[in-house]
Amino acid sequence: MTRTDTYIGTFTNDLKDSARVKELRKFLTGMNKMLKNDGKPAGYYIKLQGRLGKDNPNAWKYRIGCPREYQTMWGQPQSSCIRLDDAAYADAYIYRRR
C-alpha cells in the first residue's frame, strides 16, 4: 500500500512520541507565522488519525453491531475514524488549511 505525500510518520501514545508531535506542531506554528509575514498563504497543520493496532481491546467499537455512539448515521461502524483514546497508534499527516 502506498501512502499519501502528506504522511509523516506513525506515533504511539508514550511520552517520547507525544513530545515529538508537540515539537512538530510548534515547528508548523513558526512556519505559518513566517509565511504570513512574507505575505504568503499559511495554514499548515498536523492531523493525527487513530489506528487500532493488533489485538486492541477497543476494536469491538468499530465493528458492525457496535453501540450507536460509535456508528455513522447509516448504522455502519466508524472504521476510518478511530478515536485517539481508543487507538494504539496514530498516523500523522501534514495538511494545508483551505
Biopython code that builds the backbone (N, CA, C, O; Angstrom):
import numpy as np
from Bio.PDB.StructureBuilder import StructureBuilder

atoms = [
    (1, "MET", "N", (0.846, -1.183, 0.000)),
    (1, "MET", "CA", (0.000, 0.000, 0.000)),
    (1, "MET", "C", (0.890, 1.244, 0.000)),
    (1, "MET", "O", (1.788, 1.369, 0.833)),
    (2, "THR", "N", (0.645, 2.137, -0.909)),
    (2, "THR", "CA", (1.392, 3.384, -0.931)),
    (2, "THR", "C", (0.650, 4.429, -0.116)),
    (2, "THR", "O", (-0.580, 4.472, -0.107)),
    (3, "ARG", "N", (1.403, 5.257, 0.557)),
    (3, "ARG", "CA", (0.800, 6.305, 1.374)),
    (3, "ARG", "C", (0.827, 7.623, 0.615)),
    (3, "ARG", "O", (1.545, 7.793, -0.371)),
    (4, "THR", "N", (0.035, 8.525, 1.103)),
    (4, "THR", "CA", (-0.021, 9.854, 0.516)),
    (4, "THR", "C", (1.250, 10.633, 0.847)),
    (4, "THR", "O", (1.971, 10.285, 1.783)),
    (5, "ASP", "N", (1.518, 11.666, 0.093)),
    (5, "ASP", "CA", (2.697, 12.504, 0.327)),
    (5, "ASP", "C", (2.601, 13.281, 1.636)),
    (5, "ASP", "O", (3.614, 13.764, 2.142)),
    (6, "THR", "N", (1.412, 13.405, 2.181)),
    (6, "THR", "CA", (1.231, 14.176, 3.404)),
    (6, "THR", "C", (1.575, 13.378, 4.666)),
    (6, "THR", "O", (1.667, 13.952, 5.751)),
    (7, "TYR", "N", (1.767, 12.062, 4.534)),
    (7, "TYR", "CA", (2.087, 11.197, 5.677)),
    (7, "TYR", "C", (3.496, 11.504, 6.179)),
    (7, "TYR", "O", (4.442, 11.574, 5.394)),
    (8, "ILE", "N", (3.631, 11.690, 7.523)),
    (8, "ILE", "CA", (4.961, 11.956, 8.064)),
    (8, "ILE", "C", (5.442, 10.909, 9.058)),
    (8, "ILE", "O", (6.631, 10.866, 9.373)),
    (9, "GLY", "N", (4.546, 10.065, 9.559)),
    (9, "GLY", "CA", (5.000, 9.025, 10.462)),
    (9, "GLY", "C", (3.897, 8.466, 11.332)),
    (9, "GLY", "O", (2.787, 8.994, 11.381)),
    (10, "THR", "N", (4.231, 7.378, 12.022)),
    (10, "THR", "CA", (3.317, 6.755, 12.959)),
    (10, "THR", "C", (3.868, 6.942, 14.362)),
    (10, "THR", "O", (5.058, 6.743, 14.606)),
    (11, "PHE", "N", (2.997, 7.325, 15.276)),
    (11, "PHE", "CA", (3.398, 7.614, 16.647)),
    (11, "PHE", "C", (2.590, 6.781, 17.620)),
    (11, "PHE", "O", (1.453, 6.402, 17.338)),
    (12, "THR", "N", (3.186, 6.499, 18.768)),
    (12, "THR", "CA", (2.488, 5.797, 19.837)),
    (12, "THR", "C", (2.028, 6.825, 20.867)),
    (12, "THR", "O", (2.198, 8.030, 20.681)),
    (13, "ASN", "N", (1.452, 6.335, 21.938)),
    (13, "ASN", "CA", (0.910, 7.234, 22.953)),
    (13, "ASN", "C", (1.875, 7.413, 24.127)),
    (13, "ASN", "O", (1.445, 7.755, 25.228)),
    (14, "ASP", "N", (3.172, 7.185, 23.904)),
    (14, "ASP", "CA", (4.131, 7.349, 25.000)),
    (14, "ASP", "C", (4.639, 8.791, 25.067)),
    (14, "ASP", "O", (4.374, 9.590, 24.170)),
    (15, "LEU", "N", (5.357, 9.111, 26.117)),
    (15, "LEU", "CA", (5.818, 10.480, 26.338)),
    (15, "LEU", "C", (6.778, 10.957, 25.251)),
    (15, "LEU", "O", (6.730, 12.118, 24.843)),
    (16, "LYS", "N", (7.644, 10.066, 24.785)),
    (16, "LYS", "CA", (8.632, 10.428, 23.768)),
    (16, "LYS", "C", (7.948, 10.851, 22.468)),
    (16, "LYS", "O", (8.284, 11.886, 21.892)),
    (17, "ASP", "N", (6.993, 10.052, 22.011)),
    (17, "ASP", "CA", (6.290, 10.389, 20.773)),
    (17, "ASP", "C", (5.368, 11.595, 20.949)),
    (17, "ASP", "O", (5.197, 12.387, 20.022)),
    (18, "SER", "N", (4.782, 11.735, 22.122)),
    (18, "SER", "CA", (3.942, 12.910, 22.381)),
    (18, "SER", "C", (4.773, 14.184, 22.296)),
    (18, "SER", "O", (4.308, 15.204, 21.788)),
    (19, "ALA", "N", (5.996, 14.120, 22.793)),
    (19, "ALA", "CA", (6.897, 15.279, 22.716)),
    (19, "ALA", "C", (7.255, 15.579, 21.259)),
    (19, "ALA", "O", (7.360, 16.743, 20.873)),
    (20, "ARG", "N", (7.444, 14.532, 20.451)),
    (20, "ARG", "CA", (7.762, 14.740, 19.033)),
    (20, "ARG", "C", (6.611, 15.430, 18.301)),
    (20, "ARG", "O", (6.827, 16.344, 17.505)),
    (21, "VAL", "N", (5.396, 14.986, 18.577)),
    (21, "VAL", "CA", (4.233, 15.600, 17.937)),
    (21, "VAL", "C", (4.118, 17.060, 18.373)),
    (21, "VAL", "O", (3.805, 17.936, 17.567)),
    (22, "LYS", "N", (4.373, 17.309, 19.644)),
    (22, "LYS", "CA", (4.318, 18.683, 20.159)),
    (22, "LYS", "C", (5.361, 19.561, 19.458)),
    (22, "LYS", "O", (5.080, 20.709, 19.115)),
    (23, "GLU", "N", (6.562, 19.019, 19.248)),
    (23, "GLU", "CA", (7.617, 19.753, 18.539)),
    (23, "GLU", "C", (7.220, 20.042, 17.090)),
    (23, "GLU", "O", (7.466, 21.136, 16.582)),
    (24, "LEU", "N", (6.610, 19.066, 16.433)),
    (24, "LEU", "CA", (6.160, 19.263, 15.049)),
    (24, "LEU", "C", (5.109, 20.362, 14.972)),
    (24, "LEU", "O", (5.135, 21.195, 14.066)),
    (25, "ARG", "N", (4.191, 20.357, 15.922)),
    (25, "ARG", "CA", (3.157, 21.401, 15.945)),
    (25, "ARG", "C", (3.782, 22.779, 16.173)),
    (25, "ARG", "O", (3.378, 23.767, 15.561)),
    (26, "LYS", "N", (4.766, 22.824, 17.057)),
    (26, "LYS", "CA", (5.459, 24.089, 17.332)),
    (26, "LYS", "C", (6.189, 24.568, 16.077)),
    (26, "LYS", "O", (6.166, 25.758, 15.761)),
    (27, "PHE", "N", (6.834, 23.649, 15.363)),
    (27, "PHE", "CA", (7.528, 23.979, 14.126)),
    (27, "PHE", "C", (6.561, 24.549, 13.093)),
    (27, "PHE", "O", (6.853, 25.563, 12.460)),
    (28, "LEU", "N", (5.405, 23.895, 12.922)),
    (28, "LEU", "CA", (4.433, 24.371, 11.945)),
    (28, "LEU", "C", (3.860, 25.727, 12.337)),
    (28, "LEU", "O", (3.560, 26.544, 11.466)),
    (29, "THR", "N", (3.705, 25.975, 13.620)),
    (29, "THR", "CA", (3.232, 27.284, 14.074)),
    (29, "THR", "C", (4.226, 28.361, 13.659)),
    (29, "THR", "O", (3.834, 29.410, 13.147)),
    (30, "GLY", "N", (5.516, 28.102, 13.882)),
    (30, "GLY", "CA", (6.555, 29.050, 13.474)),
    (30, "GLY", "C", (6.603, 29.238, 11.975)),
    (30, "GLY", "O", (6.757, 30.357, 11.486)),
    (31, "MET", "N", (6.471, 28.143, 11.244)),
    (31, "MET", "CA", (6.496, 28.220, 9.788)),
    (31, "MET", "C", (5.296, 29.025, 9.272)),
    (31, "MET", "O", (5.437, 29.831, 8.352)),
    (32, "ASN", "N", (4.124, 28.807, 9.863)),
    (32, "ASN", "CA", (2.932, 29.550, 9.458)),
    (32, "ASN", "C", (3.097, 31.044, 9.720)),
    (32, "ASN", "O", (2.643, 31.868, 8.926)),
    (33, "LYS", "N", (3.743, 31.395, 10.824)),
    (33, "LYS", "CA", (3.986, 32.810, 11.136)),
    (33, "LYS", "C", (4.933, 33.426, 10.109)),
    (33, "LYS", "O", (4.713, 34.550, 9.658)),
    (34, "MET", "N", (5.982, 32.698, 9.739)),
    (34, "MET", "CA", (6.928, 33.199, 8.741)),
    (34, "MET", "C", (6.244, 33.383, 7.388)),
    (34, "MET", "O", (6.456, 34.394, 6.718)),
    (35, "LEU", "N", (5.431, 32.419, 6.987)),
    (35, "LEU", "CA", (4.718, 32.528, 5.711)),
    (35, "LEU", "C", (3.771, 33.717, 5.721)),
    (35, "LEU", "O", (3.659, 34.442, 4.732)),
    (36, "LYS", "N", (3.094, 33.913, 6.839)),
    (36, "LYS", "CA", (2.154, 35.033, 6.959)),
    (36, "LYS", "C", (2.886, 36.369, 6.873)),
    (36, "LYS", "O", (2.408, 37.303, 6.228)),
    (37, "ASN", "N", (4.051, 36.457, 7.526)),
    (37, "ASN", "CA", (4.847, 37.684, 7.482)),
    (37, "ASN", "C", (5.364, 37.982, 6.076)),
    (37, "ASN", "O", (5.553, 39.145, 5.718)),
    (38, "ASP", "N", (5.594, 36.941, 5.281)),
    (38, "ASP", "CA", (6.049, 37.113, 3.901)),
    (38, "ASP", "C", (4.894, 37.369, 2.935)),
    (38, "ASP", "O", (5.106, 37.524, 1.732)),
    (39, "GLY", "N", (3.674, 37.413, 3.467)),
    (39, "GLY", "CA", (2.509, 37.670, 2.625)),
    (39, "GLY", "C", (2.031, 36.467, 1.845)),
    (39, "GLY", "O", (1.252, 36.601, 0.901)),
    (40, "LYS", "N", (2.493, 35.292, 2.235)),
    (40, "LYS", "CA", (2.087, 34.061, 1.552)),
    (40, "LYS", "C", (0.992, 33.380, 2.364)),
    (40, "LYS", "O", (0.910, 33.562, 3.579)),
    (41, "PRO", "N", (0.150, 32.595, 1.692)),
    (41, "PRO", "CA", (-0.909, 31.905, 2.446)),
    (41, "PRO", "C", (-0.315, 30.870, 3.394)),
    (41, "PRO", "O", (0.502, 30.039, 2.995)),
    (42, "ALA", "N", (-0.729, 30.933, 4.631)),
    (42, "ALA", "CA", (-0.258, 29.994, 5.641)),
    (42, "ALA", "C", (-1.401, 29.059, 6.012)),
    (42, "ALA", "O", (-2.487, 29.129, 5.436)),
    (43, "GLY", "N", (-1.156, 28.220, 6.936)),
    (43, "GLY", "CA", (-2.225, 27.365, 7.415)),
    (43, "GLY", "C", (-1.917, 25.888, 7.318)),
    (43, "GLY", "O", (-2.801, 25.101, 6.977)),
    (44, "TYR", "N", (-0.712, 25.495, 7.602)),
    (44, "TYR", "CA", (-0.384, 24.075, 7.657)),
    (44, "TYR", "C", (-0.681, 23.554, 9.060)),
    (44, "TYR", "O", (-0.490, 24.260, 10.050)),
    (45, "TYR", "N", (-1.148, 22.315, 9.128)),
    (45, "TYR", "CA", (-1.438, 21.726, 10.439)),
    (45, "TYR", "C", (-1.198, 20.224, 10.393)),
    (45, "TYR", "O", (-1.115, 19.623, 9.322)),
    (46, "ILE", "N", (-1.089, 19.635, 11.576)),
    (46, "ILE", "CA", (-0.898, 18.191, 11.693)),
    (46, "ILE", "C", (-2.218, 17.551, 12.090)),
    (46, "ILE", "O", (-2.887, 18.013, 13.014)),
    (47, "LYS", "N", (-2.586, 16.497, 11.396)),
    (47, "LYS", "CA", (-3.760, 15.715, 11.760)),
    (47, "LYS", "C", (-3.294, 14.343, 12.195)),
    (47, "LYS", "O", (-2.520, 13.687, 11.498)),
    (48, "LEU", "N", (-3.770, 13.910, 13.356)),
    (48, "LEU", "CA", (-3.479, 12.572, 13.841)),
    (48, "LEU", "C", (-4.686, 11.682, 13.573)),
    (48, "LEU", "O", (-5.804, 11.995, 13.984)),
    (49, "GLN", "N", (-4.453, 10.575, 12.883)),
    (49, "GLN", "CA", (-5.505, 9.617, 12.559)),
    (49, "GLN", "C", (-5.252, 8.348, 13.356)),
    (49, "GLN", "O", (-4.235, 7.684, 13.156)),
    (50, "GLY", "N", (-6.163, 8.003, 14.256)),
    (50, "GLY", "CA", (-6.002, 6.835, 15.120)),
    (50, "GLY", "C", (-5.972, 5.531, 14.354)),
    (50, "GLY", "O", (-6.664, 5.374, 13.348)),
    (51, "ARG", "N", (-5.168, 4.596, 14.834)),
    (51, "ARG", "CA", (-5.080, 3.241, 14.295)),
    (51, "ARG", "C", (-5.214, 2.269, 15.459)),
    (51, "ARG", "O", (-4.605, 2.465, 16.511)),
    (52, "LEU", "N", (-6.001, 1.234, 15.274)),
    (52, "LEU", "CA", (-6.250, 0.293, 16.364)),
    (52, "LEU", "C", (-5.030, -0.543, 16.728)),
    (52, "LEU", "O", (-4.753, -0.740, 17.911)),
    (53, "GLY", "N", (-4.311, -1.028, 15.756)),
    (53, "GLY", "CA", (-3.197, -1.926, 16.028)),
    (53, "GLY", "C", (-3.701, -3.343, 16.265)),
    (53, "GLY", "O", (-4.905, -3.598, 16.226)),
    (54, "LYS", "N", (-2.795, -4.237, 16.505)),
    (54, "LYS", "CA", (-3.127, -5.649, 16.661)),
    (54, "LYS", "C", (-3.659, -5.928, 18.068)),
    (54, "LYS", "O", (-3.120, -5.430, 19.056)),
    (55, "ASP", "N", (-4.714, -6.724, 18.145)),
    (55, "ASP", "CA", (-5.311, -7.166, 19.414)),
    (55, "ASP", "C", (-5.712, -6.001, 20.322)),
    (55, "ASP", "O", (-5.551, -6.086, 21.540)),
    (56, "ASN", "N", (-6.225, -4.934, 19.752)),
    (56, "ASN", "CA", (-6.655, -3.783, 20.534)),
    (56, "ASN", "C", (-7.979, -4.112, 21.218)),
    (56, "ASN", "O", (-8.916, -4.547, 20.548)),
    (57, "PRO", "N", (-8.084, -3.915, 22.535)),
    (57, "PRO", "CA", (-9.335, -4.228, 23.238)),
    (57, "PRO", "C", (-10.499, -3.314, 22.857)),
    (57, "PRO", "O", (-11.646, -3.607, 23.192)),
    (58, "ASN", "N", (-10.222, -2.224, 22.169)),
    (58, "ASN", "CA", (-11.280, -1.301, 21.742)),
    (58, "ASN", "C", (-11.793, -1.594, 20.337)),
    (58, "ASN", "O", (-12.643, -0.860, 19.833)),
    (59, "ALA", "N", (-11.305, -2.631, 19.705)),
    (59, "ALA", "CA", (-11.672, -2.935, 18.317)),
    (59, "ALA", "C", (-13.162, -3.220, 18.166)),
    (59, "ALA", "O", (-13.722, -2.964, 17.100)),
    (60, "TRP", "N", (-13.815, -3.739, 19.189)),
    (60, "TRP", "CA", (-15.243, -4.059, 19.102)),
    (60, "TRP", "C", (-16.089, -2.823, 18.813)),
    (60, "TRP", "O", (-17.174, -2.939, 18.242)),
    (61, "LYS", "N", (-15.617, -1.662, 19.192)),
    (61, "LYS", "CA", (-16.370, -0.426, 18.980)),
    (61, "LYS", "C", (-16.463, -0.056, 17.502)),
    (61, "LYS", "O", (-17.313, 0.745, 17.114)),
    (62, "TYR", "N", (-15.599, -0.631, 16.686)),
    (62, "TYR", "CA", (-15.513, -0.249, 15.283)),
    (62, "TYR", "C", (-15.957, -1.379, 14.351)),
    (62, "TYR", "O", (-15.618, -1.390, 13.168)),
    (63, "ARG", "N", (-16.712, -2.318, 14.894)),
    (63, "ARG", "CA", (-17.263, -3.410, 14.090)),
    (63, "ARG", "C", (-18.768, -3.235, 13.960)),
    (63, "ARG", "O", (-19.380, -2.475, 14.710)),
    (64, "ILE", "N", (-19.361, -3.941, 13.005)),
    (64, "ILE", "CA", (-20.814, -3.907, 12.841)),
    (64, "ILE", "C", (-21.442, -4.468, 14.113)),
    (64, "ILE", "O", (-20.990, -5.478, 14.652)),
    (65, "GLY", "N", (-22.482, -3.803, 14.579)),
    (65, "GLY", "CA", (-23.149, -4.210, 15.806)),
    (65, "GLY", "C", (-22.621, -3.465, 17.018)),
    (65, "GLY", "O", (-23.004, -3.770, 18.147)),
    (66, "CYS", "N", (-21.755, -2.502, 16.801)),
    (66, "CYS", "CA", (-21.203, -1.727, 17.903)),
    (66, "CYS", "C", (-22.262, -0.747, 18.422)),
    (66, "CYS", "O", (-23.253, -0.507, 17.731)),
    (67, "PRO", "N", (-22.083, -0.182, 19.605)),
    (67, "PRO", "CA", (-23.066, 0.759, 20.146)),
    (67, "PRO", "C", (-23.294, 1.950, 19.218)),
    (67, "PRO", "O", (-22.430, 2.304, 18.415)),
    (68, "ARG", "N", (-24.449, 2.549, 19.340)),
    (68, "ARG", "CA", (-24.878, 3.646, 18.461)),
    (68, "ARG", "C", (-23.885, 4.805, 18.422)),
    (68, "ARG", "O", (-23.681, 5.402, 17.365)),
    (69, "GLU", "N", (-23.274, 5.128, 19.536)),
    (69, "GLU", "CA", (-22.360, 6.272, 19.602)),
    (69, "GLU", "C", (-21.108, 6.082, 18.751)),
    (69, "GLU", "O", (-20.418, 7.053, 18.441)),
    (70, "TYR", "N", (-20.811, 4.845, 18.374)),
    (70, "TYR", "CA", (-19.635, 4.568, 17.555)),
    (70, "TYR", "C", (-20.001, 4.329, 16.096)),
    (70, "TYR", "O", (-19.142, 3.934, 15.306)),
    (71, "GLN", "N", (-21.264, 4.561, 15.720)),
    (71, "GLN", "CA", (-21.709, 4.308, 14.362)),
    (71, "GLN", "C", (-21.907, 5.607, 13.598)),
    (71, "GLN", "O", (-22.108, 6.672, 14.180)),
    (72, "THR", "N", (-21.843, 5.488, 12.289)),
    (72, "THR", "CA", (-22.172, 6.627, 11.444)),
    (72, "THR", "C", (-23.687, 6.743, 11.383)),
    (72, "THR", "O", (-24.389, 5.909, 11.955)),
    (73, "MET", "N", (-24.199, 7.748, 10.712)),
    (73, "MET", "CA", (-25.648, 7.924, 10.640)),
    (73, "MET", "C", (-26.338, 6.822, 9.843)),
    (73, "MET", "O", (-27.564, 6.715, 9.878)),
    (74, "TRP", "N", (-25.572, 6.003, 9.126)),
    (74, "TRP", "CA", (-26.144, 4.894, 8.369)),
    (74, "TRP", "C", (-26.044, 3.574, 9.122)),
    (74, "TRP", "O", (-26.377, 2.526, 8.569)),
    (75, "GLY", "N", (-25.594, 3.605, 10.364)),
    (75, "GLY", "CA", (-25.506, 2.398, 11.172)),
    (75, "GLY", "C", (-24.247, 1.579, 10.959)),
    (75, "GLY", "O", (-24.134, 0.466, 11.474)),
    (76, "GLN", "N", (-23.307, 2.116, 10.211)),
    (76, "GLN", "CA", (-22.051, 1.413, 9.960)),
    (76, "GLN", "C", (-21.002, 1.841, 10.984)),
    (76, "GLN", "O", (-21.041, 2.972, 11.470)),
    (77, "PRO", "N", (-20.072, 0.957, 11.316)),
    (77, "PRO", "CA", (-19.010, 1.349, 12.247)),
    (77, "PRO", "C", (-18.099, 2.400, 11.640)),
    (77, "PRO", "O", (-17.943, 2.471, 10.421)),
    (78, "GLN", "N", (-17.506, 3.205, 12.484)),
    (78, "GLN", "CA", (-16.619, 4.276, 12.034)),
    (78, "GLN", "C", (-15.192, 3.764, 11.894)),
    (78, "GLN", "O", (-14.283, 4.281, 12.542)),
    (79, "SER", "N", (-14.991, 2.774, 11.072)),
    (79, "SER", "CA", (-13.678, 2.151, 10.974)),
    (79, "SER", "C", (-12.603, 3.103, 10.448)),
    (79, "SER", "O", (-11.421, 2.922, 10.742)),
    (80, "SER", "N", (-12.993, 4.094, 9.691)),
    (80, "SER", "CA", (-11.990, 5.001, 9.148)),
    (80, "SER", "C", (-11.722, 6.185, 10.074)),
    (80, "SER", "O", (-10.837, 6.996, 9.801)),
    (81, "CYS", "N", (-12.473, 6.289, 11.158)),
    (81, "CYS", "CA", (-12.303, 7.406, 12.077)),
    (81, "CYS", "C", (-12.210, 6.862, 13.504)),
    (81, "CYS", "O", (-13.212, 6.788, 14.216)),
    (82, "ILE", "N", (-11.027, 6.493, 13.900)),
    (82, "ILE", "CA", (-10.810, 5.881, 15.214)),
    (82, "ILE", "C", (-10.374, 6.946, 16.196)),
    (82, "ILE", "O", (-9.429, 7.691, 15.936)),
    (83, "ARG", "N", (-11.056, 7.021, 17.319)),
    (83, "ARG", "CA", (-10.729, 7.997, 18.351)),
    (83, "ARG", "C", (-9.315, 7.752, 18.869)),
    (83, "ARG", "O", (-8.887, 6.607, 19.012)),
    (84, "LEU", "N", (-8.600, 8.828, 19.148)),
    (84, "LEU", "CA", (-7.228, 8.693, 19.639)),
    (84, "LEU", "C", (-7.190, 8.004, 20.995)),
    (84, "LEU", "O", (-6.212, 7.328, 21.314)),
    (85, "ASP", "N", (-8.242, 8.166, 21.799)),
    (85, "ASP", "CA", (-8.300, 7.489, 23.097)),
    (85, "ASP", "C", (-8.368, 5.971, 22.946)),
    (85, "ASP", "O", (-7.892, 5.238, 23.813)),
    (86, "ASP", "N", (-8.964, 5.496, 21.840)),
    (86, "ASP", "CA", (-9.102, 4.061, 21.595)),
    (86, "ASP", "C", (-7.927, 3.487, 20.808)),
    (86, "ASP", "O", (-7.766, 2.269, 20.733)),
    (87, "ALA", "N", (-7.122, 4.342, 20.231)),
    (87, "ALA", "CA", (-6.071, 3.906, 19.310)),
    (87, "ALA", "C", (-4.798, 3.496, 20.044)),
    (87, "ALA", "O", (-4.466, 4.038, 21.099)),
    (88, "ALA", "N", (-4.097, 2.531, 19.465)),
    (88, "ALA", "CA", (-2.782, 2.143, 19.958)),
    (88, "ALA", "C", (-1.700, 2.976, 19.268)),
    (88, "ALA", "O", (-0.632, 3.222, 19.828)),
    (89, "TYR", "N", (-1.998, 3.398, 18.055)),
    (89, "TYR", "CA", (-1.070, 4.193, 17.257)),
    (89, "TYR", "C", (-1.825, 5.339, 16.610)),
    (89, "TYR", "O", (-3.054, 5.334, 16.545)),
    (90, "ALA", "N", (-1.075, 6.319, 16.135)),
    (90, "ALA", "CA", (-1.667, 7.407, 15.369)),
    (90, "ALA", "C", (-0.754, 7.735, 14.199)),
    (90, "ALA", "O", (0.442, 7.968, 14.371)),
    (91, "ASP", "N", (-1.338, 7.748, 13.008)),
    (91, "ASP", "CA", (-0.605, 8.194, 11.837)),
    (91, "ASP", "C", (-0.715, 9.707, 11.770)),
    (91, "ASP", "O", (-1.792, 10.263, 11.984)),
    (92, "ALA", "N", (0.389, 10.375, 11.476)),
    (92, "ALA", "CA", (0.405, 11.836, 11.416)),
    (92, "ALA", "C", (0.516, 12.279, 9.958)),
    (92, "ALA", "O", (1.287, 11.731, 9.170)),
    (93, "TYR", "N", (-0.279, 13.285, 9.636)),
    (93, "TYR", "CA", (-0.303, 13.852, 8.292)),
    (93, "TYR", "C", (-0.205, 15.366, 8.405)),
    (93, "TYR", "O", (-0.741, 15.949, 9.348)),
    (94, "ILE", "N", (0.466, 16.004, 7.467)),
    (94, "ILE", "CA", (0.506, 17.463, 7.405)),
    (94, "ILE", "C", (-0.397, 17.896, 6.261)),
    (94, "ILE", "O", (-0.228, 17.477, 5.116)),
    (95, "TYR", "N", (-1.362, 18.748, 6.601)),
    (95, "TYR", "CA", (-2.310, 19.264, 5.619)),
    (95, "TYR", "C", (-2.232, 20.772, 5.579)),
    (95, "TYR", "O", (-1.692, 21.413, 6.481)),
    (96, "ARG", "N", (-2.781, 21.324, 4.516)),
    (96, "ARG", "CA", (-2.864, 22.781, 4.356)),
    (96, "ARG", "C", (-4.321, 23.194, 4.501)),
    (96, "ARG", "O", (-5.202, 22.619, 3.862)),
    (97, "ARG", "N", (-4.569, 24.179, 5.330)),
    (97, "ARG", "CA", (-5.929, 24.687, 5.502)),
    (97, "ARG", "C", (-6.380, 25.370, 4.227)),
    (97, "ARG", "O", (-5.576, 25.936, 3.486)),
    (98, "ARG", "N", (-7.663, 25.309, 3.987)),
    (98, "ARG", "CA", (-8.218, 25.962, 2.784)),
    (98, "ARG", "C", (-8.879, 27.241, 3.148)),
    (98, "ARG", "O", (-9.404, 27.934, 2.277)),
]
sb = StructureBuilder()
sb.init_structure("model")
sb.init_model(0)
sb.init_chain("A")
sb.init_seg("    ")
for serial, (resi, resn, name, xyz) in enumerate(atoms, 1):
    if name == "N":
        sb.init_residue(resn, " ", resi, " ")
    sb.init_atom(name, np.array(xyz, "f"), 0.0, 1.0, " ", f" {name:<3s}", serial, name[0])
structure = sb.get_structure()
